[in-house]
Amino acid sequence: QAVASGCSFSVGSQQRLVQAEPIRTHGLQRTRVVLSNPRKVLWDPEHEVFVGLSYGEGKYFGYLCSCTSFSGIFSVRALASAAPAPNAPAHLTGSGNKVEFDLALEVQIQRANMVVVCKLSVIFANLTVTEEQFQISYETLCYGPGLRFQVVATGLGDEEVDVQLAWVGGGGPTSDAVVHGTLDFDG
C-alpha cells in the first residue's frame, strides 16, 4: 500500500520506493539519484541502498550503493535477483554523507525470440562508471509487471536515508524533449 507519493523521501528499514507507473516501451530513461544522511557527518558503513528496477515479484536488477573505508568514496555493485552475490564494485565520489549519480536505462526493441535486452548504467560527472545488461521477456515488459525504478535501503536499524529522484533531460532543444510521465514513487 502506498504511503507517500513524490520525488523526495526518507526511507527507513523495511520500506521501499517503487515507481508508480511501469515502463512498458523501448527507449531511454535517465534518473538523477541523490542518497544522503544529513543527520550524520559520515555515511554509516552498515547502510546500503539498492537502486535499480523491479520487473515482477522478487525479480530485480540494479546497483547496491554503499560507502567505502575512504571518506566520500562510494561503491556501486551490480545486483540481480538471478545472481548469488553482487558483482565487483565500481567507485564514485560524494561527500561524507551524500552521493549523487544518474541511473540510465536503455530498453531495446524486442528480438525475434521475444526477449528484450535492457542496459542499466551508472553515470557520474557525465562519465559512465559501470553498465550491465539484463534481459526480460516481451510479455513481462508489455503485458506483465513492466519495469519500475525502485529504491530499497538495508542495514538501517531505526535510522533513515534521504532519497531524492528526478528525471534527467537530454539537454537538447525543448521541442525535442521527451516526457516520460510523472516520476511518482510510492513509499
N, C-alpha and C positions, 0 to 999 in steps of 0.2 A: 504494500500500500504506500502511495506517495505521501510524504510528509512535508515536502518543500518543492518549489519549482524556481528556476532561475539560472544564474551563471556563477554565483559566489556562495560557497558553502563552508561550514565547519563539519568535518567528518569525524565521527567517533568510532569506537570499537563496535563491531557487528553492524556497521552501516555501509551502504554502497550507493554510489551515484550511478544512475543509468539514464541514457538519453531517452527522452520521452517518445520520440517518433523514430522508427527504424530507417536506416539507409537501405534502399531497395534497388538502386540503379548503379550502373557503372559510372566512373568519373573520379575526380579528385576532391578530397575534403582535407582541410587543414585546420587544426585546432590549437590555439595557444593554451598551454597548461602552466599554471603557477601553483607551486606547492610551498607552503610556508607554515612556520610555527612562531608567530611573533611573541608568544608568551615565554619563549626561551631564547637565550643568546645563541646557543648552538643546537643544531638538529640532533635529536636523540637517536643514537645508533640502533636502538631497538625498533624504531619506526620505519616501516617500508610501505610504499604506496604503489599499488598496481594501477597502471593507466593503460587502457587498451580497448578492446572490443569484445562484446559478447555476441554469440550467434546461436543461442539456444540454451536450455537448462544445463548448466555445468560445462558449457563449451565457451572457451575464451582464448584470446591471443593478444599479447601486448608486452609491456615492459614493466619490470619491477624496479622502482626507483628507491635508492637509499643513499645515505651518506657513506663516505669512506673514512679511514682513520686520519685523513688530512682535512682540516677545517675548510669548508667552502668547496670541496670537491665531492661530487656526487657520481654514483654509478647507475647505469640502466642496463638491465639484463633481460633479454627476450624470455618470455614465459608463455607456455601454451598448455592448455588442458590435456593435449595429446602427448606431452613430453614429461619425463620423470623429474626433471630439475631445470632451473633456469640456465640459459647459455652463459658464456663468459661475458664479463662486464665491458661496457664502453663507458668513457668518463666525460663529464662536462662540469663546468664551474658554476658556482652560485655564490651565495653569501653564507654566513654561518648557519642561518636558519631558513634559507629560501633558495629555491631553484626554479628556473623558468625555461621552457623549451616548447617547440612546436611538435605536434604529432600529425604526420601527413599520412593519409590513407589513399591508396590508389586501388580502385576496384576495376578490374579489366572486364572486357566483354566475355561472355561465356564461350567456352571452347566446344568443339564438336561432341565431346563426351559429357557435356553439360556440367563441367567443373568451372568454377570461377576462381581465378587466381587473384589474390589480393597482396598488396605490399604495404607494410606499415613501417614508417621511418621516424626517427627522432632527429629533429633539426635544431641546431643551436648556433646562433650567430650566423644564420644563413648557410651553414655547412651541415651536410648530413653526417651525423655522428655514427649512426648504425641504421640498418634497414634489414628487414626479414620478410620473406614471403610465406603466405599460408593459403590454403585452399578451402573453399566451401562449395556446396552444391548449388546449382542454379535454383533448385527448388527451395532451399533454405533462404537464399537471398530474396527471391521474388514472392514466394507464397508462404514461407515459414516465418521464423522469428526475425529474419533480416539481420543487419549489423547495427549494433548500438554501441556508442562510446560508453565506457564505464570506468569508474574510479573506486578502488577498494583499498582501505588502509589496514595494516596489520601491526601488531605489537604495540598498540596504543595504551592498553590498560584503561585507565579512566581519563586519559588525555584526548585532545583533538588535534587535527591537522586542518589548516585552511586550504581550500581548493578554489581556484578561480579558472574559468574556462571561457573561451571566446573563439568565434570563427575568425580565421585569418584570410584576408583577401589577397588577390594576386598582385596588387599594386598597379594594375593597368587602368585604362580609361574607365570611367564609371559606366559607360554604355556597354562595356564588355563584362561587367561584374556579374557573377553567378551567385544567386541567392540560394542557400541550402536550407532555408526554412529557419525556424526559431531554434535556438540552442538551449532548449529547456531540458533540465535534468531533474529526475525525480530522486529524492534522497531517501 
